[in-house]
Amino acid sequence: MGQNPASSYAPVSPSEEAAASGCRAPFARTFEQLVSDKVSQRRIPSDDAAYETLWGILSSVCRMVWVHAVHFIGILTSLILCCLSGAVKFEVIDLAWFRAMGLLLAVLMSLRAKNALTRRSRLISNVLGMMNSARTILDVCGGKCAEKRWRLRSFLRFALLQAAANICGDHSGVAASAMPSMQELHPDDRLAAFCLRGKASLKTYARPLLLYLQQLCDDVFDAHEHTRQANHTWLASHSDSVIPISFSREGHEHEDCLQAPVDIVAVIRRHHTIMRRECRSIVIHYDALMMYSERFLTAEFKLMLSSLIFLYIALYPWCVQNESKIVLYFTTFGLAVVFYGLNSMTEHLEDPTLRRGQGFNLILSFWSMMEQLEKDDKVRALAQKFCEERTRRGESIDDSLHRRFEMSAASRIYD
């Protein structure tokens, strides 16, 4: 684990953290101690920002010219022949044909751009769906237990990043050493991660790892604790009674126990319903994202569109008349850059996981989400300790107290 660059951000389990501080759990620490533990600044895989600069734009233009070098040579040859033959003084090709060709190109390119943007928006929708399901699993199943939340969060980080690596393939732009390792998982989850994770060299995928999420949620779930939380108000007013969590062979509750508003069976059913829905949502969105690793358009369609662009621009000098050679040169090459540039941009939008300037970095998106979840847990722990200490002093819980907490915590966490 020391050889992994990502090990510097490896989270410490709540039990180890509590043992180091001499407490049972991190929530038992004082507010000042929790504030002193600043949000860890981990080395996350940074997105390629070169495309957001002038150098990125120039590199995209150079790549476009290199890919369509043969077409540009053909356009230049047609332009030189037109100027040498004196065809610039009269119209060689019918203007109506040229306009019809331009209209056909406009329809094809607009249709392709619309499909590419729709494809990209669906990608974002699937990614957000996986993120929201992961947040729901963590909040519902993890509850307020720091150890359970750490176990779920570490496995969700590992599973989602493995899934993103499968989707992006060799185009992820992130080194394998920067991915989370199995040493960061809970010991009970390492065997499943070893067997079910994707193996790139063997062409296996991480879908079984996502299916294991529901089994993990069932293992982490504590029905008795959730039942007590669901009946918190009722227990406060009936402190001398207990919640009936045992059943006889006939399936009836013991009569010597006062029935609570929410019994354990209802809590278990609710848990299974939510976990089944959210885990299924993650798998469905993963299956939808795997579609983006496949080619969207056929090679024949791309060849036809490139050929139409070539014919349209190469024949442009033969359709104008009484035009100066300098203006004709600049106009022709301007049309070539615009049409081939739009074609290249649309092609990149059709494959958003390739990350060639217009891509969508799935690994960075999931990584940032898990970083945010960890920060949220730390802020909640700070808020709980702050509120407990202030209420012991006789202060009331109101918006003024919340604003004081924000100013006190933010100034220390982000220093």
C-alpha positions, 0 to 999 in steps of 0.5 A, a space after each residue: 500500500 505504500 507504493 500506491 500514490 493514492 494511499 496518502 488519502 486512505 481513510 482511517 477506520 472509525 474504530 482505529 481513529 477511536 482507539 487512537 484517541 481513547 474513545 469508543 467512537 469519533 462522535 465521543 470526541 470534543 468539538 475542538 478535537 474534531 475541528 482540528 482534524 481538517 478535511 483531508 486534501 487527497 490526491 484526486 485524478 485531475 481532469 485534463 485542463 489543457 483543452 480549456 486553454 489556448 493550447 488545447 484549442 490549437 492542439 484540437 485544430 492540429 489534430 483535426 488537420 492531421 486527421 483530414 490531411 488528405 482532404 485539405 490537400 485535395 481542397 488546396 489542389 482544387 483551389 490552385 487549379 481553379 486559380 491557374 486555369 482562370 476559372 475565378 472569372 466565371 462560374 463553372 458549376 451551377 450555383 443551384 447544385 452548390 446550394 442543394 449540397 449545402 442544404 444537405 450538409 446542414 441537415 446531416 450535421 444538425 441531425 448528428 449534433 442533436 443526437 450527440 448532445 442527446 447522447 451526452 445529456 443521457 450520459 450525465 443523467 445516468 451518472 447523476 442517477 448512480 451518484 444519487 443512489 449511492 448517497 441514498 444507500 449511505 444515508 439510509 443503510 449507514 445511519 449515524 454509525 461512523 463505522 458502518 458509514 466508513 465501510 459503505 463509503 469505502 466500498 462504494 468508492 472502490 466499486 464506482 471507480 472500478 465501474 468507471 474504469 470499465 466504461 472508459 477503458 484505455 481512455 480514462 486518462 487515470 493511471 492504475 496506481 491512482 485508483 483505490 486499492 483493496 487494502 482500503 476496504 473493510 476486511 470482510 469485503 476484500 474477498 468479494 472485491 478480489 473475486 468480483 472486480 473487473 479484470 482488464 487483461 481478462 476482459 471481465 467487468 465490474 457488474 458483479 461488484 455492483 450486485 454485491 452492494 445489496 448483500 453488503 447493505 444487508 450485512 451492515 443493516 441493524 434492524 434493532 437499531 433502526 427500529 429504536 430510531 423509528 420509535 425514538 419519540 415513542 420510547 421517550 414517553 414509554 421508557 418502561 416498555 420495550 419494542 416487541 422484536 421477538 415473535 412466537 412460532 404462531 407469528 404473534 407478538 408477545 402480549 407482555 410487550 407494549 406494541 410500538 408504532 413501527 415494528 421491526 418487520 415494517 423496518 426490515 421491509 422498508 430497508 429491503 424495498 429501498 436497498 433493492 430499488 437503489 442497488 437496482 438503479 445503480 446496476 441499470 445506470 451502469 448497463 446504460 453507461 456501458 453503451 457509450 463504449 460502443 461505436 455510435 455511428 457506422 464507418 460508412 456514415 462518417 465516410 459519407 459525411 466527410 466526402 460531402 464536406 470535401 466535395 462541397 468545399 473543394 468545388 466552392 472555388 468553381 462556383 464563384 466568379 469575379 473574386 480576388 485570389 486572396 479572398 478566395 484562398 481565405 474563404 475556402 480555408 475558412 469554410 474548411 476549418 469551420 466544417 471539419 471543426 464542427 464535424 470533429 467536435 460532434 464526433 467527440 461529443 458522440 463518444 463522451 467517455 473518450 475525453 478528447 477535449 469534449 469528453 466526460 471524466 467519469 472517474 473524476 466525477 465519482 471520485 469527487 462525489 466520494 470526497 464530498 461524502 466524506 467531507 459531509 460526514 466530517 461536517 455532520 460530526 462537527 455539527 453534532 458535537 457543536 450542538 451538544 456542547 452548546 445545548 449543555 450550556 443552555 443555548 437553544 437550537 436556532 438559526 443563529 446557532 447554526 450560523 455561528 457553527 458555520 463560521 466557526 467550522 469553515 474558518 478552521 476546516 479550510 485553513 
